[in-house]
Amino acid sequence: DGTFRWLVEEVGELARALRSGDPANLEHEVADVLAWLTSVANLAQVDLERAAARYAAGCPRCGSIPCRCEPR
């Protein structure tokens, strides 16, 4: 639970970095989110490589990279 809460906090910081437009800060926050997501996957015993493979050929729904699906 604690690791997941850290991930959520980092996602919030990533949102602020996206709004600020500072490339260095954006890179820092993306790295933090990636690190915490990796930690959550590890704790939950999720194979991150297999999970990421779902998107290797693009969005599973529309096939595009990046996704071009309409919001639901």
Helices and strands as residue ranges (DSSP letters): H 2-20, H 23-43, H 48-53
